[in-house]
Amino acid sequence: MKQPSYLACVFGNPIAQSKSPIIHGLFAKQFNIDLEYQKILAGADDFDAAADTFFSNAATIGANVTMPFKHDALAWVDDLSVQAKRAGAVNTIIRTPTGFIGDNSDGVGLVNDLVSHNVVLQGAHVLLIGAGGAAKGALPALIDAGIAHVYLYNRSAVKAKQLADHVNAYSEAMVSIYETSNQTFDVVINATSLSLDNALPDLPDTIFSNKPAVYDMVYQGQQEMHNTAFLKHAKQLGCDIVIDGLGMLVEQAAYSFYLWFDKRPNSQEVLHYLRESG
């Protein structure tokens, strides 16, 4: 069997549900690039061994990293991009002649998707729910997009404070902890996985009182953009702009593809395909 010109993969656990092979396959087709993209299920404590094995093939150009390995990848790579340092998490690994660089395309993917839906970020007050890898990836890009301030909420107040302190070291106190139901927001982003369990964050409905644009990084089904529990709830409370995470998935993949091949794919074409294919 002919060896492909390039190999890439996504590491995760679980990983069977990943659409990354479809997305990157469509990107590669746009440029006639011979790319084989795999899904790799790594054991909970086996990321380093899985990465060592995968990158032992000289054709391997890079990898994506999803839950729960974004911190493992941070420690595995040889060097970090500015985005990865600020995020404190790695979701993209790039092979270079001198070693492996860790980057983070989550925030770029989120911001690009928000912008494609005409959500105004310049001067916005944002509520970000969650303090895990997804939230860490999102924060630097939101700050770079010109938001006025981010309010952070997490069930673990300690984790929220740690993340706020980490990001503020790079961003002049642009992040603080959500503390009162009297605050209003222009954009509300759910960076937790609660919607996968049909659950809602433990927050008052007043977070929607300003009719903010509402974003859920989870997607369930592909043809509608408001079918997670969080988005349905926001819609019922009068929010008109409700967006699921499928576009972010495509946009962050597009940025990873650019980091590997120095080519910018047509992400909207691929997103349209995914929506239509259900």
Phi and psi in degrees as a GROMACS rama.xvg file:
@    title "Ramachandran Plot"
@    xaxis  label "Phi"
@    yaxis  label "Psi"
@TYPE xy
-68.5028  132.684  LYS-2
-72.7891  129.808  GLN-3
-65.1211  155.938  PRO-4
-65.3493  -35.9617  SER-5
-137.061  145.785  TYR-6
-120.821  141.432  LEU-7
-148.421  170.17  ALA-8
-159.031  175.145  CYS-9
-124.756  129.113  VAL-10
-95.3606  136.395  PHE-11
-169.966  173.105  GLY-12
-160.325  100.23  ASN-13
-78.5261  169.857  PRO-14
-142.008  -10.9987  ILE-15
-57.8997  -31.1736  ALA-16
-79.0521  -7.83142  GLN-17
-62.9497  135.705  SER-18
-98.5396  4.63476  LYS-19
-57.8759  -40.3072  SER-20
-60.5106  -38.0343  PRO-21
-65.6697  -47.0311  ILE-22
-62.3657  -50.1929  ILE-23
-70.4818  -29.7153  HIS-24
-63.0726  -39.9075  GLY-25
-70.5659  -38.6502  LEU-26
-60.2119  -48.2007  PHE-27
-60.1751  -37.9286  ALA-28
-63.0871  -33.5738  LYS-29
-60.8661  -28.5428  GLN-30
-114.878  9.58254  PHE-31
54.9028  40.6652  ASN-32
-93.2662  132.167  ILE-33
-84.6456  89.4019  ASP-34
-120.18  130.133  LEU-35
-106.093  120.747  GLU-36
-117.815  123.954  TYR-37
-112.732  160.454  GLN-38
-104.385  127.417  LYS-39
-122.116  118.11  ILE-40
-86.2766  111.444  LEU-41
-100.631  146.359  ALA-42
-66.6745  158.58  GLY-43
-53.6356  -34.1836  ALA-44
-114.356  19.8654  ASP-45
-117.609  18.9448  ASP-46
-60.104  -46.6337  PHE-47
-57.6809  -44.6327  ASP-48
-66.3464  -40.0555  ALA-49
-65.3819  -41.6615  ALA-50
-68.009  -42.163  ALA-51
-57.8069  -44.7578  ASP-52
-65.8151  -46.552  THR-53
-64.9138  -42.4795  PHE-54
-82.0362  -0.436907  PHE-55
-70.5965  -17.3925  SER-56
-82.2425  124.217  ASN-57
-64.2882  -19.2748  ALA-58
-78.9463  -10.6311  ALA-59
-72.5606  119.458  THR-60
-96.8246  -26.5466  ILE-61
177.245  -177.22  GLY-62
-152.684  152.289  ALA-63
-100.283  154.9  ASN-64
-133.829  124.961  VAL-65
-120.04  -172.854  THR-66
-55.9874  139.088  MET-67
-108.317  35.4336  PRO-68
-110.099  11.6583  PHE-69
-68.7276  -25.4427  LYS-70
-85.3358  -32.7232  HIS-71
-61.2835  -42.2526  ASP-72
-65.2906  -35.6329  ALA-73
-57.6877  -39.8661  LEU-74
-81.0721  -24.9563  ALA-75
-78.022  -35.8145  TRP-76
-71.2544  165.342  VAL-77
-85.7217  -29.5606  ASP-78
-149.513  161.744  ASP-79
-124.306  142.64  LEU-80
-71.9072  166.595  SER-81
-59.3129  -42.3996  VAL-82
-60.8533  -43.8616  GLN-83
-65.6067  -39.4604  ALA-84
-62.1128  -44.8097  LYS-85
-67.7453  -37.6367  ARG-86
-76.1863  -31.2198  ALA-87
71.5089  26.2866  GLY-88
-157.944  149.348  ALA-89
-120.896  129.315  VAL-90
-121.587  -1.50522  ASN-91
-138.771  129.335  THR-92
-112.866  131.874  ILE-93
-119.867  126.567  ILE-94
-78.4303  132.363  ARG-95
-127.225  167.119  THR-96
-59.7903  -21.6426  PRO-97
-109.107  4.19525  THR-98
144.103  -162.504  GLY-99
-111.825  129.134  PHE-100
-104.771  135.3  ILE-101
-99.2168  132.516  GLY-102
-130.726  174.833  ASP-103
-137.388  115.437  ASN-104
-102.411  0.361058  SER-105
-60.3942  -48.8312  ASP-106
-65.37  -41.8341  GLY-107
-60.2217  -42.1767  VAL-108
-62.7801  -43.4722  GLY-109
-62.5039  -51.3384  LEU-110
-62.2036  -43.5277  VAL-111
-61.3661  -37.8804  ASN-112
-70.4137  -41.7935  ASP-113
-59.6432  -45.1946  LEU-114
-63.1561  -38.3646  VAL-115
-65.5738  -20.3529  SER-116
-99.3306  15.5844  HIS-117
62.3709  30.2178  ASN-118
-81.5576  125.639  VAL-119
-83.1758  119.106  VAL-120
-100.705  -27.2933  LEU-121
-59.6244  119.132  GLN-122
77.3434  8.12337  GLY-123
-79.5758  149.295  ALA-124
-100.515  121.041  HIS-125
-117.124  134.097  VAL-126
-101.41  120.984  LEU-127
-111.873  120.31  LEU-128
-101.063  119.57  ILE-129
118.44  156.567  GLY-130
-140.828  21.4967  ALA-131
-89.5312  -159.75  GLY-132
-59.9174  -37.4455  GLY-133
-66.2794  -43.2636  ALA-134
-65.4767  -41.1097  ALA-135
-60.3553  -41.2376  LYS-136
-68.1321  -31.9546  GLY-137
-75.5937  -37.1176  ALA-138
-59.0437  -49.4004  LEU-139
-59.6076  -40.4607  PRO-140
-69.5535  -36.1907  ALA-141
-62.6664  -42.3382  LEU-142
-64.2844  -43.0722  ILE-143
-64.3791  -24.9936  ASP-144
-78.9459  -3.36261  ALA-145
95.8379  17.5025  GLY-146
-62.6285  156.56  ILE-147
-79.5276  -41.6693  ALA-148
-165.289  149.662  HIS-149
-115.836  130.637  VAL-150
-105.003  129.695  TYR-151
-111.309  130.685  LEU-152
-125.962  135.072  TYR-153
-148.439  148.538  ASN-154
-57.336  -36.703  ARG-155
-92.0614  106.626  SER-156
-62.3604  -31.4938  ALA-157
-63.7863  -46.5964  VAL-158
-62.7012  -39.8862  LYS-159
-62.0565  -44.1761  ALA-160
-64.9111  -40.6812  LYS-161
-61.9534  -43.0439  GLN-162
-67.2585  -43.1179  LEU-163
-59.7813  -44.1873  ALA-164
-63.7437  -40.8234  ASP-165
-62.4245  -46.7015  HIS-166
-71.9679  -37.4493  VAL-167
-65.4531  -22.4236  ASN-168
-63.7708  -22.9483  ALA-169
-107.659  -9.11863  TYR-170
-137.581  24.8647  SER-171
54.4709  53.6695  GLU-172
56.2903  44.8093  ALA-173
-86.916  -5.90621  MET-174
-124.135  132.997  VAL-175
-137.981  173.775  SER-176
-89.8161  134.677  ILE-177
-65.5869  127.434  TYR-178
-130.493  -22.6687  GLU-179
-136.788  144.242  THR-180
-74.8733  -3.44777  SER-181
-83.3531  -11.301  ASN-182
-72.0028  144.714  GLN-183
-118.636  155.647  THR-184
-134.856  151.689  PHE-185
-91.3935  -30.1088  ASP-186
-139.426  133.545  VAL-187
-121.738  125.729  VAL-188
-122.659  125.402  ILE-189
-95.8807  107.299  ASN-190
-103.53  19.4531  ALA-191
-99.594  171.67  THR-192
-100.507  16.6107  SER-193
-57.1354  -34.4708  LEU-194
-64.116  -23.5265  SER-195
-64.1687  -25.5411  LEU-196
-103.476  14.4581  ASP-197
59.2221  33.3815  ASN-198
-113.96  160.528  ALA-199
-114.374  150.097  LEU-200
-62.6854  152.509  PRO-201
-82.1251  72.0738  ASP-202
-134.795  151.929  LEU-203
-73.0441  155.883  PRO-204
-65.6094  -13.1039  ASP-205
-64.1889  -16.667  THR-206
-63.8923  -18.4525  ILE-207
-100.694  5.20748  PHE-208
-64.5628  -27.3247  SER-209
-88.2572  7.86772  ASN-210
52.7324  54.5334  LYS-211
-70.8311  165.14  PRO-212
-69.9226  134.496  ALA-213
-121.153  129.017  VAL-214
-125.896  133.076  TYR-215
-119.295  121.324  ASP-216
-67.8891  -15.9489  MET-217
-81.0872  149.846  VAL-218
-132.477  143.734  TYR-219
-133.716  113.354  GLN-220
75.5786  170.224  GLY-221
-128.212  -14.0622  GLN-222
-86.2942  -21.5604  GLN-223
-117.746  147.839  GLU-224
-99.2211  8.12307  MET-225
-137.228  42.0176  HIS-226
-110.942  10.905  ASN-227
-86.3934  162.11  THR-228
-57.7936  -40.9325  ALA-229
-65.0892  -44.7832  PHE-230
-71.4379  -37.3801  LEU-231
-61.1493  -41.9629  LYS-232
-63.8891  -45.0693  HIS-233
-61.8837  -40.3714  ALA-234
-62.8588  -42.8187  LYS-235
-63.0839  -27.723  GLN-236
-92.4683  11.8558  LEU-237
98.2656  6.54399  GLY-238
-79.507  125.85  CYS-239
-88.7615  -33.1983  ASP-240
-98.5196  102.421  ILE-241
-129.423  127.867  VAL-242
-135.363  132.381  ILE-243
-89.2459  179.815  ASP-244
-89.9078  6.06248  GLY-245
-64.6015  -40.8916  LEU-246
-63.6602  -37.745  GLY-247
-62.431  -41.5908  MET-248
-57.4985  -44.9673  LEU-249
-69.3318  -42.4567  VAL-250
-69.0391  -38.2941  GLU-251
-69.3915  -33.9505  GLN-252
-65.5357  -39.1939  ALA-253
-61.551  -38.2807  ALA-254
-70.8579  -38.5357  TYR-255
-59.9485  -44.6529  SER-256
-59.0676  -41.3858  PHE-257
-62.6444  -41.0469  TYR-258
-63.5653  -33.4245  LEU-259
-79.9923  -43.0955  TRP-260
-115.051  -3.57025  PHE-261
57.4781  36.2648  ASP-262
-134.875  136.913  LYS-263
-101.632  109.301  ARG-264
-75.7123  164.692  PRO-265
-82.6393  97.384  ASN-266
-73.0165  -33.7026  SER-267
-66.1316  -33.9693  GLN-268
-62.4023  -41.8168  GLU-269
-72.2844  -40.0535  VAL-270
-61.9412  -42.177  LEU-271
-60.0831  -42.7548  HIS-272
-60.2956  -45.0019  TYR-273
-65.1099  -41.6445  LEU-274
-61.9031  -43.698  ARG-275
-71.3779  -30.8526  GLU-276
-80.457  -8.5873  SER-277
